[in-house]
Amino acid sequence: MATSGSSSSPSSPSSPKRQRVAPPPPRRTDMLMALPPDILDDRILALLPFDKLVRTSCLSRAWRRRWESVRNLEIELPRAYSGGGRALWRCARPVRFFSARVARRDVFRAARWLRALARKGVQDLSLEFSLAGKQRPLPGPALFSCAALVQLDLEQCDMPAAPPGFLGFPNLERLDLVYVTLPFAGAGTQLEHLIVAAEKLAVLNLSPVITINGGGVDTWAIRAPKLRKLYITMEMGDDNGCRIPMPLPMLEEVTMSFDCLFGTQDFLDAFQNISTVNKLFFKSDKFNINMLEGITCKFENLREGGLIIDFGQRSSVLSLVSLLKFAPHIEHLYIRTDHSILDPVSSEDEMDEDSLNSEDEFDEDSLNSQDEIDEDSLNSEISSDLLASLKYVTLINMKYNSNQMCFMKLLLSKARSLQTFDVTFVYSYESNGRYGNACRELTECQKASPQVVLTAKVTTHGM
């Protein structure tokens, strides 16, 4: 009789074996987080674009707020960026640099950015506003709370009114106002006080600052004893009231257009008070006047000087003669022809005297633009001693005008220390043959300097 037992038959299936569970892998070390903070912050995170830096908060829990401790950020918002407000409030102080191109729909958002940036001690601020419609954008009043500013660049906006008690930006070293309007009475005086309060101001760019306040012009002054570079534009009809009534003793470089003040004592005072510069570039839209004729002070330190004019008219050549006379030690002469006025004769084949005198061919204005200089008179005006220090000549956008060619050949024949003579002609299909003739004339003309290197090339008109 079969008996039952507890033992299992050898053929019965065995019970399932317990599977071994693999030990968890060792936690990976975050190699970036393991870096010293100064390397991680200053050499890696601080170099990321701002929007990508903020997104590092999604990497892990450890990274969630890591970006908020990065100091001295340089933030340049992309054009399509629509955020930034909350993130700016979470940045570490200070923010070294902030730049944004502000669309019209984002003007109010920019005002919030300024409030955050003021709290974060922003040092370099650049805001370029997009113009749309007749009303110009206005930066928020928080601009005047950015007391730590070292550089400020505003473009295409109205200058806001400062709050009562505003003391200026004491650390400001550079101020750029480009197409900024002074929309209210006293705005020029406010700008003057801002410049005076910036005792460290070294670079000032007002190109241009425009007044739209009705009535007479309220004058205001540039008083900046430590100013080194000045860029200022006041073209004809655009007198914004700016004056230079006192010397700027540390000034080194000036680019200016003062057409609206020509013929006034303010014009002469401005030149007198910038006479210490070693670089001077003067732009003029007055095409029939020697703008520099009345300048009697000497620019003893001037080594590089230039004119941006309609070079080719008799008056423009005489302006260059005046520049050479008040700058006895000039080494580099720069001339750029303004594209706004085209020379009818320079773009066509040479015409004889009868054609030029024909009233059927040209009106009086065209004739005046073609006034020939007297070569003998010019030769007596420009002596070799006047060009004794001249080493480099750069001429841009020349148009094959006979007056231009006469002046160029005269420089080559009298500048004994000349080392380089670079001329760029405007190219057109009609002037192709004239370019070859001009090069031949310059190559074959008499040269006072045996070491001069003559370079001639062409560029498309408008470049």
Protein Blocks (a to p, Z undefined) as FASTA:
>chain_A
ZZddfbdcfkbccddddddddddddddddfklmpcfklmmmmmmmmpcfklmmmmmmmpm
mlmmmmmmpghiacdddfklcghmlmmmmpccddfbdcddddfklmmmmmmmmmmmmmno
pabdcdddddedjbdcdddfklmmmmmbfbdcdehiadddddehiabjfkbcbdcdehia
cfbghklmmmmmmmmmmmmbmbdcddddddfbecjddddddddfkbfbdcddddehiagh
iacfbccfkbfbdcddfklmgoiaklmmmmmmmmmpcbdcdddfbfkbcfklmpmbdcfk
lmbdcddddehifklmmmmmmmmmmmmkbfbdcddddfkbccfklmmccddfklmmpmkl
pcfklmmmmcccdfklmmmmmcfklmmmpmbdcdehiahiaklmmmmmmmmmmmmkbfbd
cddddddfklmmmmmmmmmmmmmmccfblkbccddddddehZZ
